[in-house]
């Protein structure tokens, strides 16, 4: 059975899945501003779900019915990326534009490969 989802933005095929499951639903296309707000809410929701998936991984537990904990984390990463791509689309930012900026920033500043943590020491002034 499909989980009932109400009052939030969903993936494009979810309304058909819900209707095929015999659920009565109302679907509407959001205005541009509503879409921004809904996708920001969705990004927050997906961020929480990723934290839950990572915590399940740390405890060695299944997440959302997925026994392979790494796959559960990967599923949530994909959800976040797709929400971000949806936000980009609202701004007419293409995936290749995003990749270009990612490449430039990686070249100039690096990535998060080493997961470095920095803090200013006492007596050090910020520029």
C-alpha positions as CSV (number, residue, x, y, z in Angstrom):
1,X,0.0,0.0,0.0
2,X,1.2,3.5,-0.8
3,X,1.6,5.8,2.2
4,X,-0.8,8.7,2.2
5,X,0.9,11.9,1.5
6,X,-1.0,15.2,2.1
7,X,-0.2,18.8,1.9
8,X,3.3,18.8,0.4
9,X,5.2,18.8,-2.8
10,X,5.8,15.3,-4.2
11,X,7.7,13.7,-7.1
12,X,5.9,13.9,-10.4
13,X,4.7,10.3,-10.6
14,X,3.4,10.1,-7.0
15,X,-0.2,11.4,-7.8
16,X,-0.6,8.6,-10.4
17,X,0.7,6.1,-7.9
18,X,-1.7,7.3,-5.2
19,X,-4.7,7.4,-7.7
20,X,-3.8,3.9,-8.9
21,X,-3.9,2.8,-5.2
22,X,-7.5,4.0,-5.1
23,X,-6.9,7.1,-3.0
24,X,-8.8,10.2,-3.7
25,X,-6.4,13.1,-4.1
26,X,-6.4,16.7,-5.2
27,X,-3.4,17.8,-7.3
28,X,-2.5,21.3,-8.4
29,X,0.5,22.9,-10.0
30,X,2.0,25.5,-7.7
31,X,2.7,29.1,-8.5
32,X,6.3,30.1,-8.8
33,X,6.5,31.5,-5.3
34,X,4.6,28.5,-3.8
35,X,7.0,26.2,-5.6
36,X,10.0,28.0,-4.1
37,X,8.5,27.7,-0.6
38,X,7.4,24.1,-1.1
39,X,10.8,23.0,-2.4
40,X,12.6,24.7,0.5
41,X,10.3,22.8,2.9
42,X,11.0,19.6,1.0
43,X,14.7,20.2,1.2
44,X,14.4,20.6,5.0
45,X,12.3,17.4,5.2
46,X,14.8,15.4,3.1
47,X,17.7,16.8,5.2
48,X,16.0,15.4,8.3
49,X,15.4,12.1,6.6
50,X,19.1,11.9,5.6
51,X,20.1,12.5,9.2
52,X,17.7,9.7,10.3
53,X,19.2,7.4,7.6
54,X,22.8,8.2,8.8
55,X,21.8,7.6,12.4
56,X,20.3,4.3,11.5
57,X,23.5,3.4,9.7
58,X,25.5,4.3,12.8
59,X,23.3,2.0,14.9
60,X,23.3,-0.8,12.4
61,X,19.6,-0.6,12.0
62,X,17.4,-0.7,8.9
63,X,16.1,2.6,7.6
64,X,12.7,3.0,6.0
65,X,12.5,-0.7,5.4
66,X,15.9,-0.8,3.7
67,X,18.2,-3.3,5.4
68,X,21.3,-2.1,3.5
69,X,22.0,1.0,5.5
70,X,24.3,2.5,2.9
71,X,21.6,2.3,0.3
72,X,19.2,4.1,2.7
73,X,21.7,7.0,3.0
74,X,22.2,7.0,-0.8
75,X,18.4,7.1,-1.3
76,X,18.3,10.3,0.9
77,X,21.2,11.9,-0.9
78,X,19.5,11.4,-4.2
79,X,16.3,12.9,-2.8
80,X,18.2,16.0,-1.7
81,X,20.0,16.3,-5.0
82,X,16.7,16.0,-6.9
83,X,15.1,18.7,-4.8
84,X,18.1,21.0,-5.3
85,X,17.8,20.3,-9.1
86,X,14.1,21.3,-8.9
87,X,15.1,24.6,-7.2
88,X,17.7,25.1,-9.9
89,X,15.1,24.6,-12.6
90,X,12.9,27.3,-11.1
91,X,15.8,29.7,-11.6
92,X,16.5,28.3,-15.1
93,X,19.8,26.8,-13.9
94,X,20.6,23.7,-15.9
95,X,22.4,20.6,-14.5
96,X,25.4,21.4,-16.6
97,X,25.5,24.9,-15.2
98,X,25.6,23.5,-11.7
99,X,28.3,21.0,-12.7
100,X,30.4,23.9,-14.1
101,X,30.1,25.9,-10.9
102,X,30.9,22.7,-8.9
103,X,34.0,22.1,-10.9
104,X,35.2,25.7,-10.6
105,X,34.6,25.8,-6.8
106,X,36.4,22.4,-6.4
107,X,39.4,23.7,-8.4
108,X,39.5,27.0,-6.5
109,X,38.7,25.8,-3.0
110,X,38.7,22.0,-3.0
111,X,35.9,19.8,-1.9
112,X,35.0,18.0,1.3
113,X,37.1,15.0,0.6
114,X,39.2,15.4,3.8
115,X,36.3,16.8,5.9
116,X,38.5,19.4,7.5
117,X,37.2,21.4,10.6
118,X,38.7,24.9,11.2
119,X,38.2,27.4,14.0
120,X,39.9,30.7,14.7
121,X,42.3,30.7,17.7
122,X,42.3,33.4,20.4
123,X,44.1,36.5,19.2
124,X,43.5,35.8,15.5
125,X,41.7,38.5,13.7
126,X,39.3,37.8,10.8
127,X,40.0,39.6,7.5
